[in-house]
Amino acid sequence: APEPEAAAAPDAQAAPPGDDIAAKKAARAARFGIPIIETGATKVAADKKKKQKRAERFGMPDPGVDDEKKKARIERFKDPAAAAEEAKRQARLERFKDPTVKANEEKLKARAERFAKP
């Protein structure tokens, strides 16, 4: 008869937690002398930390903070033809919309104005 400890060992190896996998990968990399390759979310998180440390070291603002600058840049350099095309598409949608839908839309707007939070 197998011992209870021996029977429990394969189950523990079948579904190891995430930290255990990382420890195993690090041990294997050290044993064979290969670099540890980071992929996916861990790599993105490491890159963000690296950029934050670099920004602090050089006294620069955090690169993730300048959302307003990014929005202004997108607005400044957006394609005018794409904006015109979107306006044309919206006008066509409005022009060919079913009249019952228009009436319902007006009712919904009036209701939204009535019950809007001040």
N, C-alpha and C positions, 0 to 999 in steps of 0.2 A: 504494500500500500504506500502511495506517495505521501510525503510529509506535507502538512498544511502550508508551511512556509514556501515550499517548492511550488505548490499549486498556485499560490498568490502571486508569485514573481512574474509569470507571463502576462497576467492581467495588468500589472503595473506598467509593463513595457508596451502593452498594446495601446494605451491611451495616456501618454505622459502629458503633464501640464506644459504650458508654453515656456516657463522658465527652465524647466528640465530639458526641453529641446535645445534651448539656447546654450545651456551649460554643456550639453553633449556635443553640439556643433563646435563650441570653443575648445573642448578637450580634444576632439578629433583634429581640428585645425592645428593645435599645438603638437599633437602626436605626429602628424604627417608633415608639418612645416608648411602648411598652405594658408593663404590669407582668408579671413572671414569676409564673405561677401554679403553686404546688406542689400536687401531688396524691399520693394513695396513701401508700406507705411513707416517702417523703421528707418529707411533711408531718407524719406521726406522729413521725418521728425529730426533726424540727425543733421540734415542740411539746414533746417530752420534754426536749430540751436547754434550751428556753426556761423550762420549769417548774423544772428543776434550778438554772439560774442565778438565777431569782427566789427560790427557797428559800434558796440560799446568801447572796444579797444581804440578805435579811431575817432571816437567822439561824434559819430554820425547818428542821425535819428534812425529808429527801427524801420527797416525797409517795408514791413507789413503795415505801417501806420498811414502811409501816404495814399489812402484810397481816394481822397478828394483830388489829388494831383492826377491820379490815373483816370478818374472820370472826366476831368477837364481835358486831358490829352485825348481820350477817346472821342469826346465831343468835337474837339478841334480838328482831328484827322479822320473823322468818319467819312465814308463815301457819300457824296451828295446824290449820286445816281441811285444808290440803295434807298435813301430816304425818300426820294421822289417816287420810286417804284412802290414803296410801302404806302405812301399817300395815295397813289393811284389805285392800289389794291383795296385800301380802305374805302375810297370813294365808290368803287365798283360794288363792293360788298353792301354799302349803304343804299346804293341806287337800286340794286336787285333784291333787296330784302323784302320778305313777305310783309304786307301792311298790318296783318294781325300781330306779327312779332314787334313791329314798330310801336303799336298801341300798348302792347304789354310792356315794352321797354320803358315807355313814358310813365306807366303806372309804377313800375319798379323804381324809377328815378325819384318820382314824387314820394314814394314810401320811404326811400332811403333818406331823403331830405327831412321828412317828418320825424323819423326815428334816429337820426344821426346824433352822435354824442357831441355835446357842445364843447 
